[in-house]
Amino acid sequence: MNILYCGDSNIADGVVISVLSLLDNAKEPLNIYVLTAGIESNAGVCKPLTSDFEAFLLTEVKKRSPRSSVTLTDISDRLKNELPTANMKTRFTPCCMLRLFADTVSEIPDKILYLDNDVVCRSDPSNLYYTDVSGCDLCGVLDNYGGWLFYCGHVKRNYINSGVLLLNMARIRENRLFERCRALCRDKKMFMPDQSALNKLSSSKMLCERKYNEQKKERENTVFRHFTTSFRFFPIFRKISVKPWDEKGMHKILKTHEYDRLISEYKRLKMSSDNFTKEITL
């Protein structure tokens, strides 16, 4: 099973927890790919993940799944050559858009499951992974809010959330979808730039069940829980942004202890590993 994560050193906490959750639930080896980059922007300095992090993650993955692998690729130069110029001043850093460079990395296989670093696996993801996407670019779940707000010119709701995407990389390379998305992010300022670009330019998207990217609250059949930003309207309107590594927020705000074991395992690994990169903090 091929898995993709993307981002700078700030994603390390989430990647470790997400990978641990996959190891708990996947019934086959995992080929984990991580695209990283470093760059200076208005949002500050983004540092790439290091080879220390790759070594740490590989060691821990091999302990649980000996036939699994971890491959980290630094694409800083490619990002600098194709900056999302029109979106450099948004709250989304350029490193939030690294998934759009997956087509430029030859090691990335023809089919891969992309996960945001705040996505946690709760049960076997095989049914999603083995969905037939031969006739489309990608498969994803409706965005919790954008699914209603943006119809992308269609009568049918089809605005997907980009936090969990089953990618047909062979087709994406052939029709240059990611290349066109990078150009759009360079030329046009957008809300949630790379997600908007994917929704606008993909001519063939497949919708899958909500359980594969639950963005609101766990249900009994939830496979992937995505801790994306949400809103509460009662008793007062407020924004909720709690991530899996925020133990206090998980308990106090989301009122859940379901992921305590994952967080405890993460803390234990951090304390015991000599290869744990210094950029990773709880």
TIVEXMI-822318 format. One record per residue (C-alpha): x, y, z; residue in three letters. Coordinates in steps of 0.2 Angstrom, whole numbers, always signed. Layout:
N
{xx: X, yy: Y, zz: Z, res: ALA};
...
***
This chain:
282
{xx: +0, yy: +0, zz: +0, res: MET};
{xx: +8, yy: +16, zz: -6, res: ASN};
{xx: +5, yy: +31, zz: +6, res: ILE};
{xx: +10, yy: +50, zz: +3, res: LEU};
{xx: +13, yy: +64, zz: +15, res: TYR};
{xx: +19, yy: +81, zz: +11, res: CYS};
{xx: +26, yy: +96, zz: +20, res: GLY};
{xx: +40, yy: +105, zz: +30, res: ASP};
{xx: +46, yy: +100, zz: +47, res: SER};
{xx: +30, yy: +106, zz: +55, res: ASN};
{xx: +21, yy: +90, zz: +49, res: ILE};
{xx: +32, yy: +78, zz: +59, res: ALA};
{xx: +21, yy: +76, zz: +74, res: ASP};
{xx: +6, yy: +72, zz: +63, res: GLY};
{xx: +15, yy: +60, zz: +51, res: VAL};
{xx: +22, yy: +50, zz: +66, res: VAL};
{xx: +5, yy: +48, zz: +74, res: ILE};
{xx: -4, yy: +45, zz: +57, res: SER};
{xx: +9, yy: +32, zz: +52, res: VAL};
{xx: +7, yy: +23, zz: +69, res: LEU};
{xx: -12, yy: +23, zz: +66, res: SER};
{xx: -9, yy: +15, zz: +49, res: LEU};
{xx: +2, yy: +2, zz: +56, res: LEU};
{xx: -11, yy: -3, zz: +69, res: ASP};
{xx: -24, yy: -5, zz: +55, res: ASN};
{xx: -17, yy: -9, zz: +38, res: ALA};
{xx: -15, yy: -28, zz: +34, res: LYS};
{xx: -1, yy: -26, zz: +22, res: GLU};
{xx: +16, yy: -18, zz: +20, res: PRO};
{xx: +16, yy: +1, zz: +19, res: LEU};
{xx: +27, yy: +10, zz: +6, res: ASN};
{xx: +28, yy: +28, zz: +14, res: ILE};
{xx: +33, yy: +43, zz: +4, res: TYR};
{xx: +37, yy: +60, zz: +11, res: VAL};
{xx: +39, yy: +75, zz: +0, res: LEU};
{xx: +47, yy: +89, zz: +10, res: THR};
{xx: +55, yy: +107, zz: +7, res: ALA};
{xx: +62, yy: +122, zz: +15, res: GLY};
{xx: +58, yy: +140, zz: +10, res: ILE};
{xx: +56, yy: +158, zz: +16, res: GLU};
{xx: +39, yy: +166, zz: +14, res: SER};
{xx: +28, yy: +179, zz: +22, res: ASN};
{xx: +22, yy: +166, zz: +34, res: ALA};
{xx: +40, yy: +163, zz: +40, res: GLY};
{xx: +54, yy: +151, zz: +37, res: VAL};
{xx: +49, yy: +133, zz: +33, res: CYS};
{xx: +62, yy: +120, zz: +36, res: LYS};
{xx: +63, yy: +103, zz: +27, res: PRO};
{xx: +62, yy: +87, zz: +36, res: LEU};
{xx: +79, yy: +79, zz: +38, res: THR};
{xx: +87, yy: +62, zz: +35, res: SER};
{xx: +86, yy: +60, zz: +54, res: ASP};
{xx: +68, yy: +60, zz: +53, res: PHE};
{xx: +68, yy: +47, zz: +39, res: GLU};
{xx: +79, yy: +36, zz: +48, res: ALA};
{xx: +69, yy: +37, zz: +64, res: PHE};
{xx: +52, yy: +34, zz: +54, res: LEU};
{xx: +60, yy: +19, zz: +45, res: LEU};
{xx: +67, yy: +11, zz: +60, res: THR};
{xx: +50, yy: +12, zz: +69, res: GLU};
{xx: +40, yy: +6, zz: +54, res: VAL};
{xx: +52, yy: -9, zz: +51, res: LYS};
{xx: +49, yy: -15, zz: +69, res: LYS};
{xx: +31, yy: -16, zz: +66, res: ARG};
{xx: +31, yy: -21, zz: +48, res: SER};
{xx: +47, yy: -27, zz: +41, res: PRO};
{xx: +43, yy: -27, zz: +23, res: ARG};
{xx: +37, yy: -9, zz: +24, res: SER};
{xx: +48, yy: +6, zz: +18, res: SER};
{xx: +50, yy: +25, zz: +20, res: VAL};
{xx: +57, yy: +37, zz: +7, res: THR};
{xx: +59, yy: +55, zz: +10, res: LEU};
{xx: +63, yy: +67, zz: -5, res: THR};
{xx: +68, yy: +85, zz: -3, res: ASP};
{xx: +60, yy: +95, zz: -17, res: ILE};
{xx: +65, yy: +113, zz: -11, res: SER};
{xx: +73, yy: +117, zz: -28, res: ASP};
{xx: +58, yy: +112, zz: -37, res: ARG};
{xx: +47, yy: +122, zz: -26, res: LEU};
{xx: +58, yy: +138, zz: -28, res: LYS};
{xx: +57, yy: +136, zz: -47, res: ASN};
{xx: +38, yy: +135, zz: -47, res: GLU};
{xx: +32, yy: +146, zz: -32, res: LEU};
{xx: +13, yy: +148, zz: -30, res: PRO};
{xx: +17, yy: +167, zz: -33, res: THR};
{xx: -1, yy: +173, zz: -32, res: ALA};
{xx: -4, yy: +164, zz: -16, res: ASN};
{xx: +12, yy: +168, zz: -6, res: MET};
{xx: +3, yy: +180, zz: +5, res: LYS};
{xx: -11, yy: +169, zz: +10, res: THR};
{xx: -12, yy: +159, zz: +27, res: ARG};
{xx: -7, yy: +144, zz: +18, res: PHE};
{xx: +12, yy: +142, zz: +16, res: THR};
{xx: +20, yy: +136, zz: +0, res: PRO};
{xx: +24, yy: +120, zz: +8, res: CYS};
{xx: +6, yy: +117, zz: +10, res: CYS};
{xx: +5, yy: +114, zz: -8, res: MET};
{xx: +19, yy: +101, zz: -10, res: LEU};
{xx: +7, yy: +87, zz: -15, res: ARG};
{xx: +5, yy: +96, zz: -32, res: LEU};
{xx: +24, yy: +92, zz: -35, res: PHE};
{xx: +21, yy: +73, zz: -34, res: ALA};
{xx: +21, yy: +71, zz: -52, res: ASP};
{xx: +39, yy: +77, zz: -53, res: THR};
{xx: +46, yy: +64, zz: -42, res: VAL};
{xx: +50, yy: +48, zz: -52, res: SER};
{xx: +49, yy: +37, zz: -36, res: GLU};
{xx: +31, yy: +41, zz: -33, res: ILE};
{xx: +21, yy: +25, zz: -40, res: PRO};
{xx: +7, yy: +26, zz: -52, res: ASP};
{xx: -6, yy: +24, zz: -38, res: LYS};
{xx: -4, yy: +32, zz: -21, res: ILE};
{xx: -15, yy: +37, zz: -6, res: LEU};
{xx: -11, yy: +55, zz: +0, res: TYR};
{xx: -15, yy: +59, zz: +18, res: LEU};
{xx: -14, yy: +76, zz: +27, res: ASP};
{xx: -3, yy: +75, zz: +43, res: ASN};
{xx: -19, yy: +77, zz: +53, res: ASP};
{xx: -27, yy: +62, zz: +47, res: VAL};
{xx: -28, yy: +47, zz: +59, res: VAL};
{xx: -33, yy: +29, zz: +53, res: CYS};
{xx: -46, yy: +20, zz: +63, res: ARG};
{xx: -49, yy: +4, zz: +53, res: SER};
{xx: -42, yy: -6, zz: +38, res: ASP};
{xx: -41, yy: +6, zz: +23, res: PRO};
{xx: -39, yy: -7, zz: +10, res: SER};
{xx: -56, yy: -5, zz: +3, res: ASN};
{xx: -52, yy: +13, zz: -1, res: LEU};
{xx: -35, yy: +9, zz: -8, res: TYR};
{xx: -41, yy: -4, zz: -20, res: TYR};
{xx: -54, yy: +7, zz: -27, res: THR};
{xx: -53, yy: +6, zz: -46, res: ASP};
{xx: -47, yy: +24, zz: -51, res: VAL};
{xx: -41, yy: +19, zz: -68, res: SER};
{xx: -54, yy: +30, zz: -77, res: GLY};
{xx: -52, yy: +46, zz: -66, res: CYS};
{xx: -38, yy: +57, zz: -59, res: ASP};
{xx: -42, yy: +55, zz: -41, res: LEU};
{xx: -55, yy: +49, zz: -28, res: CYS};
{xx: -60, yy: +59, zz: -13, res: GLY};
{xx: -74, yy: +64, zz: -1, res: VAL};
{xx: -84, yy: +80, zz: -2, res: LEU};
{xx: -77, yy: +94, zz: +8, res: ASP};
{xx: -88, yy: +97, zz: +24, res: ASN};
{xx: -91, yy: +115, zz: +20, res: TYR};
{xx: -85, yy: +117, zz: +2, res: GLY};
{xx: -96, yy: +103, zz: -4, res: GLY};
{xx: -110, yy: +115, zz: -1, res: TRP};
{xx: -102, yy: +132, zz: -5, res: LEU};
{xx: -93, yy: +127, zz: -21, res: PHE};
{xx: -102, yy: +117, zz: -35, res: TYR};
{xx: -88, yy: +121, zz: -47, res: CYS};
{xx: -100, yy: +125, zz: -61, res: GLY};
{xx: -109, yy: +108, zz: -59, res: HIS};
{xx: -126, yy: +104, zz: -53, res: VAL};
{xx: -120, yy: +90, zz: -43, res: LYS};
{xx: -110, yy: +93, zz: -28, res: ARG};
{xx: -92, yy: +88, zz: -31, res: ASN};
{xx: -80, yy: +99, zz: -22, res: TYR};
{xx: -69, yy: +87, zz: -13, res: ILE};
{xx: -58, yy: +89, zz: +2, res: ASN};
{xx: -40, yy: +86, zz: -2, res: SER};
{xx: -34, yy: +79, zz: +15, res: GLY};
{xx: -37, yy: +61, zz: +9, res: VAL};
{xx: -35, yy: +58, zz: -10, res: LEU};
{xx: -32, yy: +42, zz: -19, res: LEU};
{xx: -22, yy: +47, zz: -34, res: LEU};
{xx: -20, yy: +40, zz: -51, res: ASN};
{xx: -3, yy: +47, zz: -54, res: MET};
{xx: -1, yy: +38, zz: -71, res: ALA};
{xx: -16, yy: +48, zz: -77, res: ARG};
{xx: -11, yy: +64, zz: -68, res: ILE};
{xx: +6, yy: +63, zz: -76, res: ARG};
{xx: -2, yy: +60, zz: -93, res: GLU};
{xx: -14, yy: +74, zz: -93, res: ASN};
{xx: -3, yy: +86, zz: -83, res: ARG};
{xx: -16, yy: +89, zz: -70, res: LEU};
{xx: -3, yy: +94, zz: -56, res: PHE};
{xx: +7, yy: +104, zz: -68, res: GLU};
{xx: -8, yy: +114, zz: -73, res: ARG};
{xx: -13, yy: +116, zz: -54, res: CYS};
{xx: +4, yy: +123, zz: -50, res: ARG};
{xx: +2, yy: +136, zz: -64, res: ALA};
{xx: -15, yy: +141, zz: -58, res: LEU};
{xx: -8, yy: +143, zz: -40, res: CYS};
{xx: +6, yy: +154, zz: -48, res: ARG};
{xx: -6, yy: +165, zz: -57, res: ASP};
{xx: -22, yy: +166, zz: -47, res: LYS};
{xx: -25, yy: +170, zz: -29, res: LYS};
{xx: -38, yy: +157, zz: -22, res: MET};
{xx: -45, yy: +152, zz: -6, res: PHE};
{xx: -37, yy: +135, zz: -1, res: MET};
{xx: -26, yy: +137, zz: -16, res: PRO};
{xx: -21, yy: +119, zz: -20, res: ASP};
{xx: -37, yy: +111, zz: -15, res: GLN};
{xx: -47, yy: +124, zz: -26, res: SER};
{xx: -35, yy: +121, zz: -41, res: ALA};
{xx: -38, yy: +102, zz: -40, res: LEU};
{xx: -57, yy: +104, zz: -39, res: ASN};
{xx: -57, yy: +117, zz: -53, res: LYS};
{xx: -45, yy: +108, zz: -66, res: LEU};
{xx: -48, yy: +90, zz: -63, res: SER};
{xx: -60, yy: +84, zz: -76, res: SER};
{xx: -63, yy: +67, zz: -68, res: SER};
{xx: -65, yy: +65, zz: -50, res: LYS};
{xx: -73, yy: +50, zz: -41, res: MET};
{xx: -83, yy: +53, zz: -24, res: LEU};
{xx: -81, yy: +40, zz: -11, res: CYS};
{xx: -90, yy: +38, zz: +6, res: GLU};
{xx: -89, yy: +50, zz: +20, res: ARG};
{xx: -81, yy: +37, zz: +31, res: LYS};
{xx: -65, yy: +38, zz: +22, res: TYR};
{xx: -62, yy: +57, zz: +27, res: ASN};
{xx: -73, yy: +61, zz: +42, res: GLU};
{xx: -70, yy: +79, zz: +45, res: GLN};
{xx: -83, yy: +82, zz: +59, res: LYS};
{xx: -84, yy: +68, zz: +72, res: LYS};
{xx: -80, yy: +50, zz: +72, res: GLU};
{xx: -94, yy: +38, zz: +68, res: ARG};
{xx: -94, yy: +19, zz: +71, res: GLU};
{xx: -89, yy: +16, zz: +53, res: ASN};
{xx: -76, yy: +30, zz: +51, res: THR};
{xx: -60, yy: +24, zz: +43, res: VAL};
{xx: -50, yy: +40, zz: +42, res: PHE};
{xx: -53, yy: +54, zz: +55, res: ARG};
{xx: -47, yy: +71, zz: +48, res: HIS};
{xx: -44, yy: +84, zz: +61, res: PHE};
{xx: -47, yy: +99, zz: +50, res: THR};
{xx: -54, yy: +116, zz: +56, res: THR};
{xx: -72, yy: +116, zz: +59, res: SER};
{xx: -85, yy: +128, zz: +67, res: PHE};
{xx: -97, yy: +127, zz: +81, res: ARG};
{xx: -112, yy: +138, zz: +81, res: PHE};
{xx: -119, yy: +135, zz: +99, res: PHE};
{xx: -119, yy: +142, zz: +112, res: PRO};
{xx: -108, yy: +155, zz: +102, res: ILE};
{xx: -100, yy: +154, zz: +85, res: PHE};
{xx: -82, yy: +149, zz: +86, res: ARG};
{xx: -68, yy: +140, zz: +76, res: LYS};
{xx: -62, yy: +123, zz: +82, res: ILE};
{xx: -44, yy: +118, zz: +77, res: SER};
{xx: -38, yy: +103, zz: +87, res: VAL};
{xx: -24, yy: +92, zz: +80, res: LYS};
{xx: -21, yy: +74, zz: +85, res: PRO};
{xx: -5, yy: +78, zz: +94, res: TRP};
{xx: -14, yy: +91, zz: +105, res: ASP};
{xx: -18, yy: +80, zz: +119, res: GLU};
{xx: -26, yy: +93, zz: +130, res: LYS};
{xx: -37, yy: +100, zz: +116, res: GLY};
{xx: -42, yy: +82, zz: +111, res: MET};
{xx: -48, yy: +80, zz: +129, res: HIS};
{xx: -55, yy: +97, zz: +134, res: LYS};
{xx: -62, yy: +103, zz: +117, res: ILE};
{xx: -66, yy: +87, zz: +107, res: LEU};
{xx: -70, yy: +77, zz: +123, res: LYS};
{xx: -62, yy: +62, zz: +116, res: THR};
{xx: -49, yy: +50, zz: +123, res: HIS};
{xx: -50, yy: +38, zz: +109, res: GLU};
{xx: -32, yy: +42, zz: +103, res: TYR};
{xx: -23, yy: +43, zz: +120, res: ASP};
{xx: -14, yy: +27, zz: +116, res: ARG};
{xx: -7, yy: +34, zz: +100, res: LEU};
{xx: -1, yy: +50, zz: +108, res: ILE};
{xx: +7, yy: +40, zz: +122, res: SER};
{xx: +16, yy: +29, zz: +110, res: GLU};
{xx: +22, yy: +45, zz: +100, res: TYR};
{xx: +28, yy: +53, zz: +116, res: LYS};
{xx: +38, yy: +37, zz: +121, res: ARG};
{xx: +46, yy: +36, zz: +104, res: LEU};
{xx: +51, yy: +54, zz: +105, res: LYS};
{xx: +59, yy: +51, zz: +122, res: MET};
{xx: +68, yy: +35, zz: +117, res: SER};
{xx: +75, yy: +39, zz: +99, res: SER};
{xx: +92, yy: +46, zz: +96, res: ASP};
{xx: +87, yy: +50, zz: +78, res: ASN};
{xx: +72, yy: +61, zz: +83, res: PHE};
{xx: +74, yy: +78, zz: +74, res: THR};
{xx: +75, yy: +93, zz: +85, res: LYS};
{xx: +62, yy: +102, zz: +75, res: GLU};
{xx: +48, yy: +90, zz: +82, res: ILE};
{xx: +40, yy: +97, zz: +97, res: THR};
{xx: +24, yy: +93, zz: +107, res: LEU};
***
